Amino acid sequence: MPLVLTRRLQPMHGLIDLVPVVTVVLLLLLFFLLSSSFVLQPGIKVEPPKSAMWEGTPSSRLIVAVTMLPPQVDTNGLTSGPRPVMYFNDQIVTLDSLGRQLDALPIGREERSLILKADKDVPLNVVTDVMNTAFAHRIRSVHVATTPINP
């Protein structure tokens, strides 16, 4: 007697429901966005010096950028040498106004740190003046930003 096998289940015909697939994709996208870290960078272009001991800079909202202005020619035809310009919160500041703005910041429980992004051509005394101003106005640590040397 021959064995006759019959199929009890019939394949489903019709459209595949895409709602669960879209839901999973959106949940994965949301999880990815929430787990990634965002680093705030000022809009000032700075070329920091290179260092072999580069570890990166910690995230902080307090960023001071120091760049060198190119030589300027005045109306009398005299050229002035390059001079450093400081930016804090994307605005040009002096050491005095930087100190006032640092004093105006709210006092929080977290340790306050400042990131100093200076061009490689900025004189060392300008960098130390910014660091001294930060320390004098309740900033506990100053991190000087560098870039890694490419191997």
C-alpha positions in Angstrom: 0.0 0.0 0.0 1.5 3.3 -1.0 2.0 6.0 1.6 0.0 9.1 0.8 1.1 12.3 2.5 -1.3 15.2 2.6 -0.5 18.8 3.4 -2.5 20.2 6.2 -0.9 23.7 6.3 -1.4 25.9 3.3 1.2 28.7 2.5 -0.1 32.2 3.2 -0.7 34.3 0.2 -0.9 38.0 0.4 1.1 41.0 1.5 3.8 40.9 4.2 3.0 43.3 7.1 5.8 45.9 7.2 4.8 47.6 10.4 6.8 45.4 12.8 9.9 45.7 10.5 9.7 49.5 10.4 9.1 49.6 14.2 12.2 47.5 14.9 14.3 49.7 12.5 13.1 52.9 14.2 13.8 51.4 17.7 17.4 50.5 16.6 17.9 53.9 15.1 16.7 55.6 18.3 18.9 53.3 20.5 21.9 54.2 18.3 21.3 57.9 18.5 20.8 57.8 22.3 23.9 55.7 22.9 26.2 57.8 20.8 28.1 60.8 22.3 28.1 64.2 20.9 31.1 66.5 21.2 30.5 70.2 21.0 33.0 72.0 18.9 33.2 75.7 18.4 32.9 77.1 14.9 36.4 78.6 15.1 39.0 76.9 12.9 42.1 76.1 14.9 45.1 74.1 14.0 46.5 72.8 17.3 50.1 71.5 17.7 50.8 67.8 17.1 51.8 65.5 19.9 52.9 61.9 20.1 51.2 61.6 23.5 47.8 62.5 22.2 44.9 61.1 24.3 42.1 63.3 23.1 40.3 66.0 25.0 37.4 65.4 27.5 34.0 66.7 26.6 33.3 70.1 28.1 31.1 73.1 27.1 33.8 75.5 28.2 36.0 75.9 25.2 38.4 78.8 24.5 39.9 79.0 21.0 42.9 81.1 20.3 44.0 82.0 16.8 46.5 84.3 15.2 45.2 87.1 13.0 47.2 87.6 9.8 49.3 90.8 9.5 47.1 93.9 9.0 47.9 97.0 6.9 46.5 100.3 8.3 45.6 103.4 6.4 49.1 104.8 6.6 50.5 101.7 4.9 52.1 100.3 8.1 51.8 96.6 8.7 51.2 95.3 12.1 52.4 91.8 13.0 50.1 88.9 13.6 48.3 89.1 16.9 46.4 86.5 18.9 42.6 86.6 19.2 40.6 84.6 21.8 37.1 83.2 21.3 34.7 82.0 24.1 31.2 80.9 23.1 32.1 81.9 19.5 32.6 85.5 20.5 35.8 87.5 20.6 36.9 88.1 24.2 39.8 89.6 26.1 41.3 88.1 29.2 39.2 90.5 31.4 35.9 89.7 29.7 36.8 86.0 29.7 37.2 86.2 33.5 33.9 87.9 33.9 32.1 85.3 31.7 33.7 82.5 33.7 32.5 84.1 37.0 29.0 84.4 35.6 28.7 80.7 34.9 26.5 78.8 37.4 28.2 76.8 40.0 27.4 73.1 39.7 28.4 69.9 41.4 30.5 68.6 38.5 34.1 69.5 38.2 34.6 72.4 35.9 37.1 72.0 33.2 38.1 74.2 30.3 39.4 73.1 26.9 42.0 75.4 25.4 42.3 75.1 21.6 45.2 77.2 20.5 46.8 77.4 17.1 50.3 76.0 16.9 51.7 79.5 16.2 50.2 81.2 19.3 52.9 82.3 21.7 53.3 80.4 24.9 52.7 83.4 27.1 49.2 83.8 25.6 48.4 80.2 26.4 49.6 80.6 30.0 47.7 83.9 30.4 44.4 82.1 29.4 45.3 79.2 31.8 46.0 81.6 34.7 42.8 83.5 34.1 40.8 80.2 34.1 42.4 79.1 37.3 41.8 82.5 38.9 38.1 82.2 38.1 37.0 78.9 39.6 38.1 76.5 36.8 39.7 73.4 38.3 41.4 72.0 35.2 42.5 73.2 31.8 43.1 70.8 29.0 45.2 71.9 26.0 43.9 70.4 22.8 46.5 68.7 20.5 46.3 66.5 17.4 48.0 63.1 17.0 51.1 62.7 14.9 50.2 60.4 12.0 52.4 57.3 12.0 
